Amino acid sequence: MANLPTSVTMEEAIKTATTQFPGKVLEAELESEDGKAIYEVEIVNTSGETREVEIDAQSGKILSSELEDQDEHEEGTKEMEKS
């Protein structure tokens, strides 16, 4: 993977995500979306809901968060088309 410019460490991104959405971090990764570096953090909360939180690796701000549908998870995840 290309070296993406980040101002925020993965640890900080995870802290931001779990402050907003408390739970257990399942997965965290650095991705490139439209040339921008973003962290994707997957968190499962106490009621078993899994949420994917996207954090800007430059500003450290939460860009989006979506609840992953458990039923869909079984049949394969619904991905937004990335052009």
Buried (B, 14 or more C-beta within 10 A) or exposed (E): EEEBEBEBEBEBBBBBBBEBBEBEEEEBEBBEEEEEBBBBBBBBBEEEBBBBBBBBBBEBEBBEBEEBEEEEEEEEEEEEEEE
